[in-house]
């Protein structure tokens, strides 16, 4: 665990992007970035891997689509067949065009709800969880770069000062080891 943490605060997302690019070019490892809104291109500037959530969304949609087919087949053909509007009640394939809205809605329903649950689990956002952002104004209008380091960090502080930084704070992290 690092001895100290440097918090570089910025008041504009463009300044933040330039700072992240400059610090990464100077081979400093950025541990976390806190922003009040999503910053386009920040994940690539930080060197983060692409997310695989789109694959999960497709799988969740397929689960919803399958559920819709099995549910409608069971309800309308097997369990309680009814002659509605002269449609045959013995074949799912012949009735499928009238079931398209239900299949679409359940596909979207499953994908959306399971993605929200996956997002919360992946982000570790449990109910009643305390906020982890070190600067409360990062939820309003400030941007924060958090870098953990050992030693005095003179080169790190000099590199951060070269960027258009709003404020720099160095926090001693030795108290959290106890």
N, C-alpha and C positions, 0 to 999 in steps of 0.2 A: 504494500500500500504506500502511496506517495506521502511525503512529509507535508507538502503544502499544495494549495489549490489556488490558481489564478482565475479570477473572474474579470473578463473584459466585457464592458457594457457598451452597446452601440445604440444610437437613436434612429437608425435608418437601415432598412433591409439591404440596400445597395452597398452601404459601408460594411455591413456584416459579411456579405458575399465576397467583397474584395479582401477583407481581413482573413476569412477562411482560406481563400486561395493563396494569399501571401504566406500565412502561417504553415499551410501544408507544403508550399514550395520550399519553405525554410526547414522542412522535416520535423516540425513539431506535431505531436499527436494530440488531436482535439478529442476530449472525452465526451463532451455533451454540448449541445447548443439548445438554448431555450428561446422560443419565439412566440409572439402573441397570435400569429397566424401562419399558415404554411407558406414557406418561401420557395418559389419555383427554382429548381436546380440546386438546392442546398444539399440534397442527398448525393448528387454526383460530385459536388465540390468537396464533400466530406469523404468521398470514396466508399460510400456504403453500397452493399450489394443490392441488386433489384429485389423487390418483394415478390413472394410467391403467393400472395393473397388472391390474385386473379385466378390461379389454378383452383384454390379452395372454393372461390365463388362459383366457378363452373361446376365443380363437384356437388356443391350444395344445391345449385339449380337443377342438376340431374336427379338428385334425391327428391326434390320437390316435384319434378315432372313425373318421376316413377310413382311417387305417392299419389299424385293426382290420377294417373291411369288406373292403378290398382283400386283406389277408393271409388272412382266412378264406375268401374267395371263391377265391383262388388255391389255397390248400392243400386245401380240402375239395371244391371243385367242378372246378377245372381240372387241377391237378397229380396228385392221388391220391384220386379219389372212392371212397368206401367206403359200403357199405350197413350203417349202424349203427342197430340197433333198428328196421329197416323204414323208415327215413326216406329219401326220394328223394335221390339224390346228383347230380342234374342241375340243380338250381335253388337259388340262394342264398335267394330270397324265401321258399320253402317251409321252409327250414331256419333262417331268421332267429330264431324264438323260442328255439331251443336255443342260439343264439350271443349272446344278450343279456348274459349274465354276462361273456363275453369282451370284448364291445364296451364295457361299463361299466368294467371293470378297466383296459383300455388307455386309455380316455379319461381316467380319473383318474391313471393312471401317467404319461402324457405331460404332462398339465397340471401335476402336482406337480413332476416332475423338471425340466421346462423352466422353471417358475417359480422354482425354487431357483437354477438357472443364471442366469436373468435377474436375480434379486435380487443375486447375487454380482457380476455384471458391472456392474449399475447402481450398486451401492454401492462399487464398486472394492475389493472384498475378495478380493485375490489370495492364493494360497497363500503362506505365510511372510511376510505383510505385517506390518510393525511397527504396533503400536497407536498411534492418533493422539490419544487422549484425553489432555488436559493434566494431569488429576488422576486418579491411579489409583483413588481411593475412589469415583469416579463409577460404577465397576462393582460397588460394594458397597452403599453407603447414602447417598451425597451426590448433589446435583443442581447442575449448573454452567451458568451463562449466560456466554457469551463475547461481548464487544462490542469491536470495534476502533474506535479514535478517534484524532484528531489533537489536538495541543495539550495543555493541562493537564487537561482533563476534569473541572473542578470541578463543573459542573452535572450531569454524568453521575454522578459519585460521590455527589453530594447526593441525586439521584433514587434511586440504588440503596440508600443508607442509609435512605431513607424506607420501604423494604420491610423485611420481617423477615428480613434477610440474616444468614447464619451467619458468613461470612468474605468479605473483599474483597481481591483481589490485583491489582496493576497490574504488567504485564510490559512492559519496553522491547523493542519489535520492530525496532529499528534494526540489531541484530546480524545478523538474517536477510537483510538487503538486500545484505550484502557478499559 
